[in-house]
């Protein structure tokens, strides 16, 4: 069999035509395949599914290409063209989901003789048709299509406003006191004598953590919490309203009910119950640690009534430095970006049996690095990854793994792109943890991308499980021996094991109020979809007061910059739900030997490599050899 080759990307100047023409070709192929399927339906269930697999693959290629390059390409014209390609792919998917003639073909299929994976695919396909509204009358189907098409446009508008909405503050050079010397050197004053600090991560995270000037920290946080404000306010209200209408048209009481049906959690009500359960568990440790922050804050500002979010990161760092003997500025001297990237590849290669080979191929920006990935044991190729890890104008502002292609056995290899915004020099350890986390999604995409069916390829499990493998991989970024293998200072000295142990202990500080803050975000995601309040700012304030231990900051509207409100919908709870499972899965590993091959191989093969071929609960049970439970998470939170 001829070895499949990765996608050939165009030269830097040719993306505009390439994005448009290849996406149009993929969608035209999908339309032709569907027309042929309807004109001459195959006699067997398997042949019908195989034909449909080609349709899913063609639409997926156009969609992934559009979604990726709308977020990362440096040319705004290409980003616009990519947005249009993604919109066209979503419109075709919506159209096919409402095609009664196409649905009738699948509804008439006899599943007898299908193997378990094919049977699962048929069940999922029929379920997706039902959730698309295909069984409704013609006027309802027309309205469903109108809503879905509009939601795609609104989602793109929402994301674009955030992506292109970098804000900045200007401060005097003396207001940089406390910041690392290399950061200060990289931010010289402008002609006006002032230093510009942007809301991009490499600027904002060090500034919020180290800058002594409380007013400047607060000004920057307000800038971060007003990205997208007021422009995204009406966009969000329309999104929430249309999702609620769509759910009703499809026979559900609420959007969270519709959203939760295909997740592990099952029902909308269960989302609210889970949020409150975690919030209650976290309350006591959260109050304890916030009281510590407030006591230290009042040493500097005796009249301070409470700790604001602009103070929390700074005083947590002060507490860790003064009381827990961990100085983040010392810690960061061990995390040079180039060494961390190399270390990440070494660690994950050893853990999962992978080999990363740099390849010199066309990319969309000079900072992007490409690697072919193969199995170490036999050299079998798995796919290709791209690392786009530094900020630039017009680029996606957060950290995520994007699909370039989904892998389908015998058809195309999986390719994924890691999109982050890290500094090119020294990194905070929190950045290192984030890099490990996001790389976990990339590994999942590659290892799980060897499926027969496109629908099950890569990170294709229930949405409230997808974070669990990445959250578990964070544990390797906290292990002394793992960090000691790549984290060295300018003199080449590895990070001391006792320092890493203190870092781990110090990281436990604040996990209670972190969990409460996460539940605030989850409550926003859930409640805003339930209620679609007239006053978004007022409801944000109320939910923050209910769940977070840090008060609302006047003049802000956090949801307008909360990108997950589009992609995660009402399901931001999934980060904490996944963490519960991640803690349970990690309990199977020996902390004294995180690379023990038996458990690492079992995890890779039973969880990651399975893609979406089984329910997530079954994947975890296959690995743990028992159902997952809450015990490991509860014990961790109570420490």
Secondary structure, DSSP 8 states (H G I E B T S, - for coil): -----------GGGHHHHHHHHHHHHHHHHHHHHHHHHHS--SSHHHHHHHHHHHHHHHHHHHHHHHHHHHH-S-HHHHHHHHHHHHHHHHHHHHHHT-HHHHHHHHT---TT--HHHHHHHHHHHHHHHHHTTTS-HHHHHHHHHHHHHHHHHHHHHHHHHHT---EEEEEGGGGTTS-HHHHHTS---TTSEEEEESSHHHHHHHHHH---HHHHHHHHHHHTTTTTTHHHHHHHHHHHHHHHHHHHTT-SSHHHHHHTTSTT-SHHHHHHHHHHHHHHHHHHHHHHHHHHHHHHHHH-TT--S--HHHHHHHHHHHHHHTS---HHHHGGG-BHHHHHHHHHHHHHHHHTEEEEEE----SSTT-EEEEEEETTT--EEEEEEEE-S--TTS--S-EEEEEE--BTTTB-EEEEEE----SSB--HHHHHHHHHHHHHHHHHHHT--BSSGGGSSS-S-TTTHHHHHHHHGGGGG-HHHHHTT-B-TTS-B--HHHHHHHHHHHHTTHHHHHHHHHHHHHHHHHHHHH--S-HHHHHHHHHHHH-SS---TT--GGGG-THHHHTTT-TTHHHHHHHHHHHHHTTSBTTBTT-HHHHHHHIIIIITTTTSS-HHHHHHHHHTS---SHHHHHHHH-
